[in-house]
Amino acid sequence: MGRSYNTIAFDAAKCDGCGDCMTACATAKTGSEDQTRSRIQIVGSADDGFELALCRQCGDPKCVTVCPAAALTKSTESGVIEWDAAKCVDCLLCTIGCAYASIALDAGTGHVAKCDTCDGAPACVPACPHDALTYITTARIYNEVGDWEDLFAPGLAGCQGCNTELLMRHTLRRVGPDTVLATPPGCVPGMGSVGFNGTTGTKIPVFHPLLTNTAAMLAGIKRQYKRVGREVNALAIAGDGGASDVGFQSLSGAAERNEQILFMVVDNEGYMNTGMQRSSCTPYGAWTSTTPIGKGSDGMPAQGKTQDAKNLPLIMVNHRCEYVATASTAYMEDLYDKLDKAIEASKVGFAYLHVYSPCTTGWRFPTDQNIEVARKAVETNFVMLWEYTPGAGLQFTRPVDDPLPVTEYLKAMGRFRHLSPDQISHIQGKVVENLAFVKQMVHQARA
Amino acid sequence: MEHTKYLVVGSSHAALEAVTAIRMHDAEGSLTLLTRDPYLPYSPTVLPYVVSGRSAATGIFLRDEKFFVDNRVQLKRGTELKALHAERNSAELADGSEIAYEKLLLATGAAPAIPPIPGIDQVSYHVLRTLDDAKKLHAAIKQSKQAVVLGAGLVGMHAAENLVKAGANVTIVEMAKQLTDGYFDQVAAQMIEKAFTDNGARILTGSRVVKLAPSAIGSALTLENGTTLEADLLLVATGIKPNMDYLDQAGSAVEHDQGILVSDTMQTSVANVWAAGDCAQAKGFFTEAKVMNAILPDATEQGRIAGMAMAGDPGLKHYPGGVPLNTYHFFGRHAISVGSSKLADGAEVLTRFDDASGRYLKAIFKDGRLLGIFGVNEFFDGGVMCQLILRRVDLSAVKERFVANPLAVGRELMSQLWR
């Protein structure tokens, strides 16, 4: 299986060309502050925007293929393209191979030089005073998880670009084979968990409860396993409709009884599997097939959903569960951290994990934009990432201090295209109100 | 008869890139790689450094056995293609056996071209194309006191420098009027010549050897103008010719001229047969005519395209045409040449030369587009320059700045155009 690698990311919008990264690199690598000897080079100008000439550690590196001396190799461990001084013959062919000016002659040594990420602690990144450089280390998660067994069928009947496949595969890999899975009606069984032609879509026992009794059935199965002395994870992966609407009674009951199960809600803000009907988690103003846009009736134009969304995770906090958290696939490190905690918590009581999951089909955005939409939701504070335990109370895990206007999120998809200025200001107002509400709970926890 | 889906003949850059490209698209199809060399894959380009001793002969291999095992490639070393029977999709080997293929890549490279000088068959001489050649030359250089190098291309010049540094009296004999003809212009060639003569070498450009004969210390050479030279070490480095004798052995229908003629996807004139690298004759970037462009970066490019075409990879992009690309190190200095040195009609040449630092730069433009850029002791990003040429970027507005500082301006253009 291919590996994921850590990488140095550059946000051009934050760069002012100060050159501190180049000084830091030159100092670390050559002992001099001569910026021309830095392996990270800022190019461009304030007018045209800054860019980097920095080794991209290509997956298919041209510099390596044109090296006649086998002096450049791509490490399968770190992903870094390594330069072997003992083998290099200073022929400079690599500088002709690279189209990104990322390996160049260091006049101070007479050899080529390139970024080696300082063995995983790049000197340039902390030197940037504007956070324009970040060292992304999420690769660790994908590599670790990639080594575990995929417990889902290789083929799926999901929509192109669906976020839920990512969630299902990662979650099942993490909980492992000693698991019983409940998937009530919704996208998860729709795309294959309960299988086809008499075989399940998972390599673990899976069942298909009713929307109304998921938590109750799963709790009973967990209790029966405990009675016979078997330690298994009891996991539900349910949609927001199944959890917040008709399934809420059994969910609330199981939480109140503190059943030892992990209940994951994949919140795509509607009944997407059956044709994109609204649910109580659908946000204000959103188009769905049952909250249409048009002339309306009785002189009232139809402008999408007219009610605000129910905040199901906050309601679950009020059950004082062992663990409650919100998560997003745009922040996998955060999601994994919470998944680990939820699994542990489910061994002693009820654990609830609410994952905001953009729906390319129902929300009307291009299939390659799923993670971007998920990220914008967090960056605008439209959704907030936090966790709750009875001991520590409610805490932000990824606070957004300087949120983007909510329009940055709304304009990313078609379901909000019709919004009037009044509706947008209503939504922006709700974002502020929700943030204040959660902040108050955080404050109470600190007190 | 043995059967393989993909048969790759050759084991240097073009062949290895083709293997990688095939495996990117077809992880399972049977793949066999033949090479007449007894060694693991290596690059002819590294051999001058084996001669000098800078590269260990054991440390130059581009792939190890594990690579072939991991990629499910059957590697057959010491196995030479004798005749191609394209009409029945079969390759006949030197031992008489045959391998049936579905798709064949000819990446058989080139061999030294030996000039028809009277008496050349009477004397012993060195060439430099294989690792065994390099090992022999490496040993001989230590013994040599008086050496003659025929040919002032990059192979000959590298070897001559090694001989000079080993303490031999070296004479370089070149037919053309200047050194490194075709790689570097007259100004650069004079700088190279000066570096060599400063270090004690003797350069005879515009000279032709008309006779060779054995002598007491090795061989005696007679030049066109009557001069005679004696050599205890004679290196013939007068150019290369593609290895393609196997085409004529069986009267194969594969069209060939100076090399094996290929299309923009490296396909030969015959079904199921591709060619790439030094044995191929493909479209030039600056001319629609098919040219020989026997350089390393082009071999990788052609090998990649051939491999993708053979595997049916839908990501295949057509060959843009060969761009000459060369780098050369001599006596601690470096020279880089990217693009065409030929002066097209209406071309504009901008140069600068700084006597004190020995920095020389020349750029050729036509209609504001870069055709070629050449530098001695002036470093610029060759890969960026190559993109400017391939993309035909209009540099009219920045031409003067570009020539003044090609490194910075090249990177600036890169940041705007293809990041």
Contacts between the chains, C-beta under 8 A, distances in Angstrom:
chain1	res1	chain2	res2	distance
A	41	B	411	6.7
A	43	B	408	7.6
A	43	B	411	4.2
A	43	B	412	5.6
A	43	B	414	7.1
A	43	B	415	4.5
A	44	B	412	6.0
A	44	B	415	4.2
A	44	B	416	7.0
A	45	B	412	7.5
A	48	B	412	7.9
A	48	B	415	7.4
A	48	B	416	5.8
A	49	B	415	7.7
A	50	B	415	7.6
A	51	B	414	7.7
A	51	B	415	3.4
A	51	B	416	7.9
A	51	B	419	4.9
A	53	B	381	8.0
A	53	B	411	5.2
A	53	B	414	7.3
A	53	B	415	7.7
A	62	B	300	7.7
A	62	B	383	7.3
A	65	B	13	7.1
A	65	B	16	7.9
A	65	B	17	6.0
A	65	B	300	4.6
A	66	B	13	7.5
A	66	B	296	5.7
A	66	B	297	5.0
A	66	B	300	5.7
A	68	B	13	7.9
A	68	B	43	3.5
A	68	B	44	7.8
A	68	B	45	3.6
A	68	B	46	4.2
A	68	B	60	8.0
A	68	B	296	6.1
A	69	B	43	7.3
A	69	B	46	4.8
A	69	B	49	6.8
A	69	B	55	6.0
A	69	B	60	6.1
A	70	B	59	7.3
A	70	B	60	6.1
A	70	B	61	6.2
A	70	B	62	5.2
A	86	B	59	7.4
A	87	B	55	6.9
A	87	B	59	5.8
A	87	B	60	7.6
A	89	B	46	6.5
A	89	B	49	4.4
A	89	B	54	6.0
A	89	B	55	6.0
A	90	B	329	5.8
A	90	B	334	7.7
A	91	B	45	7.1
A	91	B	327	5.6
A	91	B	329	6.6
A	92	B	327	4.2
A	92	B	329	7.6
A	92	B	334	6.2
A	92	B	336	6.4
A	92	B	382	7.3
A	93	B	45	7.4
A	93	B	296	6.2
A	93	B	297	6.9
A	93	B	327	5.7
A	95	B	327	7.7
A	95	B	336	7.8
A	95	B	379	7.8
A	95	B	381	5.9
A	95	B	382	5.1
A	95	B	383	6.3
A	96	B	297	5.9
A	96	B	325	5.1
A	96	B	327	6.5
A	96	B	336	7.4
A	96	B	338	6.7
A	96	B	382	3.3
A	96	B	383	5.4
A	96	B	386	6.5
A	97	B	297	6.0
A	97	B	300	7.8
A	97	B	383	5.8
A	98	B	381	7.3
A	98	B	383	4.3
A	99	B	383	4.5
A	99	B	384	6.5
A	99	B	386	7.2
A	99	B	387	5.0
A	99	B	414	7.7
A	99	B	418	7.1
A	100	B	383	7.2
A	100	B	384	7.7
A	100	B	414	6.9
A	100	B	419	7.7
A	101	B	381	4.2
A	101	B	383	7.0
A	101	B	384	5.2
A	101	B	410	7.1
A	101	B	411	4.9
A	101	B	414	6.0
A	104	B	379	7.0
A	104	B	381	6.3
A	104	B	407	8.0
A	105	B	334	7.5
A	105	B	379	4.4
A	107	B	379	7.2
A	110	B	332	7.6
